[in-house]
Amino acid sequence: MPYSADHKSRTRKRIVEQARILFNRHGFSEVSIDTIMAEAGLTRGGFYNHFRNKEDLYAEAVASFLNGRGKTWRDEAGVDPVNGGPQSVKDMIDSYLSAEHLGDLEGQCPMIALPSDVARATTQVRCAYQSLLRAMIWLFENNLGDEEGKRDKAIGLAALCIGGMVLSRTIDDEDLADEIRTVARQTALTQVDETLS
């Protein structure tokens, strides 16, 4: 008896989520299909019922963050991407540049966890990554009001958030990492406050 469409969909989501976590922890090249399927409680043979290859799964795992773990994270931070105004921008910055986000290797945004991997990945993976960036820029731009130059400011805020976290994640000196994250956060929040002045 074949599995229902709902069962197949739930299984696919489980594979994608386990892959997202493993890619965040170890990077693309260090994670095998066998490892992903084992973490999902499945065998390798079932993989090809859902994906053509590992790169297809990688692209979906990166894309899944926006409406999966990323949505949960935004909801917990009180971020309203559509109608939150400047306060949602500030909440996003506070949460994105938080020590908690930096320490959450499994749940961390792929823009922080995977930039080097993505730069060497397929076009499909880079497009998924780019969609995350565009969503962050849109959230900032959409909530900065009618200010002239808000697109440039939104891009700058995204660069501060992502860049600050990438640097903080990749250095061993915890004090310097915390300082980088804190300064990026303060600079970004100052940019938002200038919008309100």
C-alpha positions as CSV (number, residue, x, y, z in Angstrom):
1,M,0.0,0.0,0.0
2,P,1.5,3.3,-1.0
3,Y,2.0,6.2,1.5
4,S,-0.4,9.1,1.5
5,A,0.6,12.5,0.1
6,D,0.5,13.9,3.6
7,H,2.9,11.2,4.8
8,K,5.3,11.9,2.0
9,S,5.1,15.7,2.7
10,R,5.8,15.2,6.4
11,T,8.7,12.9,5.6
12,R,10.2,15.4,3.1
13,K,9.9,18.2,5.7
14,R,11.7,16.0,8.3
15,I,14.5,15.4,5.8
16,V,14.8,19.1,5.0
17,E,14.9,20.1,8.6
18,Q,17.5,17.5,9.6
19,A,19.6,18.6,6.6
20,R,19.3,22.3,7.5
21,I,20.6,21.5,11.0
22,L,23.4,19.3,9.8
23,F,24.5,21.8,7.1
24,N,24.5,24.5,9.7
25,R,26.7,22.4,12.1
26,H,29.1,20.9,9.6
27,G,28.8,22.6,6.2
28,F,27.7,21.1,2.9
29,S,30.7,18.9,2.1
30,E,31.0,17.3,5.5
31,V,27.4,16.0,5.5
32,S,26.5,12.9,3.6
33,I,23.1,11.7,2.4
34,D,23.4,8.7,4.7
35,T,23.9,11.0,7.7
36,I,21.0,13.1,6.8
37,M,18.7,10.2,6.3
38,A,19.8,8.5,9.5
39,E,19.1,11.7,11.5
40,A,15.7,11.8,9.9
41,G,15.1,8.2,11.0
42,L,15.1,6.9,7.4
43,T,17.3,4.9,5.0
44,R,19.3,6.2,2.1
45,G,17.1,4.5,-0.4
46,G,14.2,6.8,0.4
47,F,16.2,9.9,-0.3
48,Y,15.6,9.7,-4.1
49,N,11.9,9.5,-3.6
50,H,12.1,13.2,-2.5
51,F,15.2,14.7,-4.1
52,R,17.3,14.3,-7.3
53,N,20.6,14.9,-5.5
54,K,22.2,16.4,-2.4
55,E,22.4,19.9,-4.0
56,D,18.6,20.0,-4.5
57,L,18.2,19.2,-0.8
58,Y,20.7,21.8,0.1
59,A,18.8,24.5,-1.8
60,E,15.6,23.5,-0.1
61,A,17.2,23.4,3.3
62,V,18.5,27.0,2.8
63,A,15.1,28.2,1.5
64,S,13.2,26.4,4.3
65,F,14.7,28.8,6.9
66,L,12.5,31.7,6.0
67,N,9.1,30.2,6.7
68,G,10.4,27.5,9.1
69,R,12.9,28.2,11.9
70,G,13.2,31.8,10.8
71,K,9.5,32.4,11.2
72,T,9.5,30.9,14.6
73,W,12.5,33.0,15.6
74,R,10.9,36.2,14.2
75,D,7.6,35.4,16.0
76,E,9.5,34.9,19.3
77,A,11.2,38.2,18.8
78,G,7.9,40.0,18.1
79,V,8.9,41.0,14.6
80,D,6.0,41.8,12.3
81,P,7.5,41.9,8.8
82,V,4.4,43.5,7.2
83,N,3.1,46.1,9.6
84,G,5.6,46.4,12.4
85,G,7.1,49.7,11.5
86,P,10.5,50.8,12.9
87,Q,10.0,48.9,16.1
88,S,9.9,45.6,14.2
89,V,13.1,46.7,12.5
90,K,14.7,47.3,15.9
91,D,13.4,44.0,17.2
92,M,14.8,42.2,14.2
93,I,18.2,43.8,14.7
94,D,18.2,43.0,18.4
95,S,17.2,39.4,17.9
96,Y,19.4,38.8,14.9
97,L,22.5,40.2,16.5
98,S,21.9,38.6,19.9
99,A,24.2,36.2,21.8
100,E,21.4,33.6,21.7
101,H,21.3,33.7,17.9
102,L,25.1,33.5,17.7
103,G,25.1,30.5,20.0
104,D,22.2,28.6,18.2
105,L,24.3,26.7,15.7
106,E,21.5,24.4,14.7
107,G,18.9,27.2,14.4
108,Q,21.1,29.9,13.1
109,C,20.3,31.7,9.9
110,P,22.0,30.1,6.8
111,M,23.2,33.6,5.8
112,I,25.5,33.4,8.9
113,A,26.2,29.7,8.9
114,L,26.8,29.0,5.3
115,P,28.2,31.9,3.2
116,S,31.4,30.2,2.1
117,D,29.6,27.0,1.2
118,V,26.9,28.9,-0.7
119,A,29.5,30.9,-2.7
120,R,30.8,27.6,-4.1
121,A,27.3,26.0,-4.5
122,T,25.0,25.6,-7.5
123,T,22.9,28.4,-8.9
124,Q,19.9,26.9,-7.2
125,V,21.5,27.1,-3.8
126,R,22.7,30.7,-4.4
127,C,19.2,31.7,-5.4
128,A,17.8,30.3,-2.2
129,Y,20.4,32.1,-0.2
130,Q,19.7,35.3,-2.2
131,S,16.0,35.0,-1.4
132,L,16.7,35.0,2.3
133,L,18.8,38.2,1.9
134,R,16.1,39.8,-0.2
135,A,13.5,38.9,2.5
136,M,15.6,40.6,5.2
137,I,16.1,43.7,3.0
138,W,12.4,43.8,2.3
139,L,11.5,43.5,6.0
140,F,13.7,46.4,6.8
141,E,12.6,48.5,3.8
142,N,8.9,47.8,4.3
143,N,9.0,48.9,7.9
144,L,11.2,52.1,7.6
145,G,8.2,54.2,6.6
146,D,8.4,56.6,3.7
147,E,11.9,57.9,4.2
148,E,13.9,58.7,1.1
149,G,16.8,56.3,0.6
150,K,15.2,53.6,2.8
151,R,16.3,50.9,0.3
152,D,19.9,51.9,0.8
153,K,19.4,52.0,4.5
154,A,17.7,48.5,4.5
155,I,20.6,47.0,2.5
156,G,23.1,48.6,4.9
157,L,21.2,47.2,7.9
158,A,21.2,43.7,6.4
159,A,24.9,44.0,5.7
160,L,25.6,45.1,9.3
161,C,23.5,42.3,10.8
162,I,24.8,39.5,8.6
163,G,28.4,40.7,8.5
164,G,28.5,41.3,12.2
165,M,27.3,37.8,12.9
166,V,29.6,36.1,10.3
167,L,32.6,37.8,11.8
168,S,31.5,37.0,15.4
169,R,30.9,33.4,14.5
170,T,34.3,32.9,12.8
171,I,36.7,34.2,15.3
172,D,37.9,32.4,18.5
173,D,38.4,35.5,20.7
174,E,35.0,35.6,22.4
175,D,35.5,39.1,23.8
176,L,36.2,40.4,20.3
177,A,33.3,38.5,18.8
178,D,31.0,40.0,21.4
179,E,32.4,43.4,20.8
180,I,31.9,43.1,17.0
181,R,28.3,41.9,17.5
182,T,27.5,44.7,20.0
183,V,29.0,47.5,17.8
184,A,27.2,46.2,14.7
185,R,23.9,46.1,16.7
186,Q,24.4,49.7,18.1
187,T,25.3,51.0,14.7
188,A,22.3,49.4,13.1
189,L,19.9,50.7,15.8
190,T,21.4,54.2,15.5
191,Q,20.5,54.0,11.8
192,V,16.9,53.2,12.6
193,D,16.7,55.9,15.3
194,E,17.9,58.4,12.7
195,T,14.9,57.4,10.6
196,L,12.6,58.3,13.5
197,S,14.1,61.7,14.1
